[in-house]
């Protein structure tokens, strides 16, 4: 399981959070723990939250490993849950008066690279796409039961796919002849029309995991549990996420809750993109609470 998420914009996040010894921080999207490890190294205490069992098992096994690469791991608490409940999870773990919170949105490298999770159009696997393995609905279920109009709305709204209607039409025609079961089955149908299937996969993933609502619900709660001068860092990977973060930060500022630190989002350097292709669409926004 060593293909876990390379932390994106690591130094920029650490600088943005202004890590101080013995202060408390939440990593709301633990993944492979890249941001968390750096905060621990600098003497912070971290509550690492993830909805994905794999991520928590990975960090747990790293801690148990005698040659643990995690410095100061005893300052780390792990919690399984959706970051939309960040306030409850923080209270349950006695994490209050927080100096900083990081959200690294999107899919982890591990999720993309594990075919059985069904996130990638490049690896054949079941059409799953659940970040939380306990969720009831998979991408397969949406492809199986939604009408042409409903599929069109998903691809158009959440994938910003201009050929959403033709793609939905092709899916409905194809499934009437043979069940669409795998990521490859779907990717082949979409590819014939759009030349790529990334946007369709993104749209299904967002709907399966209710990602946009989770972000909208989580950000105000994160603001509540930050202490004065505490900082909120959010990394997004596509325009729909970034738009929500931008709007929420403007709203917080207008309500007098604090100030936007990043007038324009911080993006990765060309060196970082060369080392980690998945960083290329990342945008980091930072807000400071009054």
N, C-alpha and C positions, 0 to 999 in steps of 0.2 A: 504493500500500500504506500510505496514511496513516491507515487505520482501525485501527491497532494499539492494543493494550490500554492504556487509561488506567490508570495505577497506582492501586490501591485502598489506602486507609489509608497513603498515602505518608509523611506526617510522623510518624505513629505508628510505622511500621516503622523510620524513620531514628532516631527517639528511642530505640526499643527496642534497636536495634543499637549505639547510642552510637558513631557513626562517629569513628574517629581517623585522622589523617594517616599515610600509609605502612603502615597495617595491611591485612591481607588478608581479603577477603570473598568468599563465593560466592553468586551469584544462581542458584539451582538451576532456576528456571523463567523464563528470560530474557524471553520474549515480546517486547513492544515496547521493553523496556529501561528502563522508567520508574524502577524502584527503582535499577537499576544507574547510570543517569545521575546520580542524586542522590548516590550513594555516591562516584562519581568526582569530582563537583563538590567534595565535601568532602575530597578528597585521599586517599581509600581506593584500594586496588588490587582489581580485581574479576575473577573467573573467571565468565563468563556461560555457563550450560549450557542447552541446549534440545534436545529430540528432534525439533522441527519445523524442517525446512530453511528454510521461509519466514521464520521469526523470525530465524535467523542471517543469511540473505541481506539481510533488511531492515536489521539493525544494521550489517552489513558495508558496505552501500551508503551508509548514513548516515555512516559513518566516512570512506569514500572521497570523499564530497561535500565540495567545497572549503569550503563554508560550514557545515561540520559543527556540528550543535547539541550534539554530545557533547564536553563539556569534558574535558580530560585523557584523551582516548581511548587514548593510548599506554599507559595503566595498565590497559587492558582486554584480557583474553584470552578468546577464544570457543572453545567446545567443543560438538560435537554428541554427544548421548547421552541415555540415560534416567537421571533422577536416582536411580533405584534403585542405580546404580553410582557414586554420588557420591564414594566413597572412592577408587576406581580412577581416575576422571576427575581428581580432585584431585592424586593422586600423579603421573599422567602429565604434568600441567601444572605440576609443582613448586609446588603450592599446599598448603602445610602450615602448621601453627600459625595457624589461622584465628581471627580476632576475631569473626566473625559469619557466619551463613548465613540466607538468606531462601528460603522456599518459598511461592509464590503459586499455590495449587492451582487446578484447574478449567480452563476453556476460555478462550482469549484472545478479545478482541473480533474480532480478525482472523479467527480460525477460525470464529466464529459468523457473521460478516458475509460470508464468502466462500462463495457457494452451492455451488461445486464440491467443497468439503470435506465437505458433507453433515451438518453439526452441528446446523443449525437447522430447526425445524419451520415456521418462518416464510418461509424462502427455499427455492424448489424447487431441488433438486440431487440428485446420486446419493446413495444411502444408504451413505456411506463411514464417516465419524467417526474415522478414524485420525489420531492426533496425529503419529505417526511414519509417514511415507508408505511406509516399507519393510515395515511389518507385513503379514502375509499375509491376515489375516481382517478383513473389513469388516462393518459392521452388516447390509448386504445379505445376506451369507452366513448370518448368524445367523437372520434373518427367513425365509430360504429353506429352511434344513435342520433347524432345531430343532423338537422335538415341542411339542405344546400344553403338556405338563407342564413342559418345560424353559423355554419362554418365560414361563410363569406364574411359575416360580421366580425368573427374572431380574427381571421387572417388580416382583414382590413384595419381593424381597430388596434390590435395588439402586435401585429407584425408589420404594419404599415406597408402591406404588400399590394402593389397596384394591380396585379392580376388575380386578386382574391376570388373573383367570381368564376373565372375559367378554371382555377385550381379546385374550387369547391365542386364545380360541375364534374370535373374529371374524377374526383374522389368518389362522389356518389355513383357515377357510372361504373367505376372499377369495383366498388364494394358489392354492387348488385351481381357481379359475376364471380367474385372470389374475395374471401375475407382479407382485409388489410391487417396483417398481424405484427409485422416488424418495422423497425426504423427504415430498413432498406426498401420494403414494399412501398412505404409512403414517399420516401425520398425519390424513388424512380418515377412515380406519378407526377410529383411536383416539378422535378427537374425537366421533364419533357416540355413543360409550359413556361417555367420561369428561368430555367438555366441554373438555378440554385434553390436550395430548400431551407436555407438558414432562417428566413423570416417566418416561414410557416412553423418551423420547430420552436422558434422563440415564442410565437403567439400561443401555441399549445401549452408550452411550459408555464407561461405567465398565468394562463387560465387554470391549469391543473393545480398550481400552488397558490393561486389568488395573490400573486406577488404585489401588484400595485396597491391593492387595498391594505395589505400588510404594512407597506411602507408608509402610506397615508396615516394609518392608525398608530404606527410606532413612533414617528418623529415627535408629535406633541408629548407623548408619554416620556420619551427620552429627555425632552426639555424639562419636564417636571422633576425628574430625579437628579438632574445636574445641580451642583452647587454654584454659587455666584462665581463668575469668571470661568466656569467649567466650559469645556469645548465639545462640540458635536462635529465629527468628521464623517462624511458620507461619500463613498466611491460608487458611482453608477456606471453602467456599461452600455446603455442605449438611451435614445432620446426620451422615451416614455418615462423611464425612471428619473432621468436628470431633470425633466420638466417638473415632476412632482417635488423633487428636492428644492429646486430653484424657487418654485411658488411658495412652498412651506416656509423657507427661510425669509422670503420677502414678507410673508404674513407675520412671522414671529417678530421681525424688525418693526413692522408697522404697529404691532401691538405693544411695542416698547419692551419686549422680552430680552433684547440683546442686540448684537450687531453682526452683520455678515462680514466675515474676515476676507473671503475670496470674492472680489468683485467679478472676476471671471474664474471659471473652474481651473484647477491645476491639472495639467495633462502630463503623461509620461514623457521622458526625454527620448530622443531617437536611440540612445544606447540601451535604455530599458526595453524599448520595443524590439530592438534587435535580439536581445537575450530572451524575451518573453513575448511572443506574438500576441498572446491573449490580452496583453496590457494596452494594445493600440487604441481601443475605444474608451478607455477608462477616463473618468472625470471626477476630480475630488473637490467637494465644496465644504467649507468650514464655517461654523457659526459659534459665537461666544455668548454665553448667557450673562445677563446683567446681575 
